Each structure stands twice: as C-alpha cells, then as structure tokens.
Amino acid sequence: MEPNQKINCTVSSCKYNNGDKELCMLEAIHVAPMEDVDTETADESMCASYRYDEQ
C-alpha cells in the first residue's frame, strides 16, 4: 500500500504548488543539500523538485 502523502508548500513560484491550498501537487519530492557536503542543520537543505512556473 502506498503512503498517503501531504506536502505543504507556500512557494508560489513553483509550478507544482497549488496556491489556493498551499500544497505541492507532486506525489513525492526530492530534498537535497544546497552544497555537496554533509548537512548538520535543516536550513542547509532545499526542495530539489522545484521547477519555476513560467506562467
């Protein structure tokens, strides 16, 4: 059975963001460090699934 994911998101410039509900419309996201180093704090990571919404 697949897990039921809910990904909250307020990044309005991302094409996967549903701005009305502040939810990511992807089934899963990839979170990656901002640099190719081991991270020690959460603010060193980012959503690597982000895509700019050109509309």
Secondary structure, 3 states (H helix, E strand, C coil): CCCCCCCECCCCCECCEECCCCEECCCCCCEEECCCCCCCCHHHEEECCCCECCC
